[in-house]
Amino acid sequence: MTRLLNAFARQKIVASVLGLSMATAPAAAQQCNPTIDPDRSIVLHDPATLKEPFALKGVIAQLLRDLPVPATGPDAEAALIASLVATFAKSEEVNPIANLMMDVDARPGENKLVASRLLDPNDVFGLVPVGVFNRFDLASANFSHCGEYRIVYSFKAAISNPQVGSIPDRFFLIFETKIPNPQQMGAAGCLGLADYWRDLSDIGDDAQRVEAVRKFFFDGIPGYPPAIKADHLSALGQLRGNLFVEDKWQLREWKLLPTAPAQFVMATVKSNPLAELYADDGKEVAEVDALRALFHSQFASANGILAELLEPELGFLPNAMKNDPRLNPKDKAFDQLLYEKTIVNRVGSRLTDDRFNEFQSDSQGNLDIPAGNLGPKFETEITTALTNLRAGFPDGADVTVDQVIARAGAISCGGCHQHTNNKPIGSVNGTTFNWPTTQNNNGFVHVTEVGKLSQTLTDRMIPFRRDTLAEFICEPPINQIVALAEQQDRFEAAMTEYNQTVTDYQLARMGAIVARQLNTPTQSGRQLTDVDLVRIESEVSARFEKSLRQSIEAVTEAERRLPGAFVQNRRPH
């Protein structure tokens, strides 16, 4: 049945693109109930079957080969991982949008990790794949890309560390790639990819299914590039870390900088504003006070962050319950569990400007919990704004100030992993409901070293992702009209600038390489030595590093502001 409807869906899309019309689908094709096994089509989490096909060494080697100036070999692979490890020695970093120096916790434990050992799957410190995730649900509304595709790595097991008492060392890296829509045909351009992941549910043999997913990541499938490409972790995707070698548990983010040599550079952790910004005032520098005032203004404005956190009640539910009485709190068909799942998966914010974000998110302690930093004056401003916005809620729906601040925490990395576990985020018909929990999973993580998934994933998020994929396959949003011309123009301009910057860098770099190969004499007649040439090449890389980072940041920010195809305000995690 899926095949029949897919063929008809494609015909509809082609007709739409060509400006044609089609008759209603045959009765037999009207029904659509594609079989989607979450453990086959949404997440693969058996470390034993993933170990060899998704070895970290293979990912790093492919990224290096795909650079503007390719690199190969164990030394280059170790150097790229070492660039990430080196960031743990930093104690400050500049937010490029706010132009503000922000404190960063140095993490000596992680900084002592040895790159070659991390790349060795047989080493106790070797990183091995524990989960592969299909995040088609993160596609943008214009389908400029077809979602994210992630590989999670960790130590084979938590490592005992007497220096940290009874708490063992744990370390996770998540490669989060975005795949651009190859023909930029909107939803039509992502259909083949969606079908590919759906079809994994029909493959009963584990080895064959894993091989199909490996092909998707490393070779590409017809019409689509491989997920593992340098651009997919620089301009479009990111690398995240979930860290507990050094106390305290913390989450971070990096981008791949395509210089020579390539390096992973720190990036702000998205949807993680400085918790101090929730206070009324502080002892920080004047720049932070100015940032705080802007944050308060954007949060409590009529169309600001607060309104986005309430979008499920303000925007989605009033429309959805017209066609689905299960989402109407006052209908006899009301389904509270479905209602709660809907809220949990749709809470997010696109207006959390990157200038507010810091470079780390704590999952331990109270420093990064919005509720613990909320100032009484700001709380009053939020209360006033919330009172006005609640008038647009469906009858029976309600959210308090405490609950909306819990939502603000939930969309942060630390909140999603720990701080918002089981905290109330709303009520319906007088019954309070909570954010789900990771506590069934040894806390903090959504997939463990042995591939066990958190309750948050199994009970709330994976079913939503499964249903999203099924709905897209059955009825691609070919007639979806999204008011995003300004955001789309901004994104396209940012991508053009990034591509031009990479081209300019590559030409300059190649010029340095040619100079080295030809051993061109200087104007003084002295022959360039290898030291001279290495210096020249380093200067070229240094000259372009800032512009590359700025262009990557511009693409990231522009893409983040695009509404989602399935969720208006996509969460980054």
Secondary structure, DSSP 4 states (H G I P E B T S, - for coil): -HHHHHHHHHHHHHHHHHT---PPPPHHHH-------HHHHTEE--HHHHTTTT-HHHHHHHHHHTSSS---SHHHHHHHHHHHHHGGG-SEEEETTTTEEEE----HHHHT--HHHHT-TTSTT-EEEEEEEEEGGG-BTT-SEEEEEEEEEEESS-B--GGGTTPPBEEEEEEEEEEE-TT--GGGGGHHHHHHHHHGGG---HHHHHHHHHHHHHT--TTS--S--GGGGTTS-EEEEEEESSSS-EEEEEEEE-SSS-EEEEE--TT-B-GGGGSS--SS-HHHHHHHHHHHHHHHSTTSHHHHHTHIIIIIHHHHHHH-GGG-TTSTT--HHHHHHHHHHH---S-S-GGGB-S-EESSSSTT-HHHH--HHHHHHHHHHHHHHHTTSPTTEE--HHHHHHHHHHTSHHIIIIITTT-EEEEETTEEEE---SGGGTSS-SB-TT-PBPHIIIIIIHHHHHHHHHHHHHS--TT-----HHHHHHHHHHHHHHHHHHHHHHHHHHHHHHHHHHTPBPTTSPBPPHHHHHHHHHHHHHHHHHHHHHHHHHHHHHHHTSPBSSSSS----
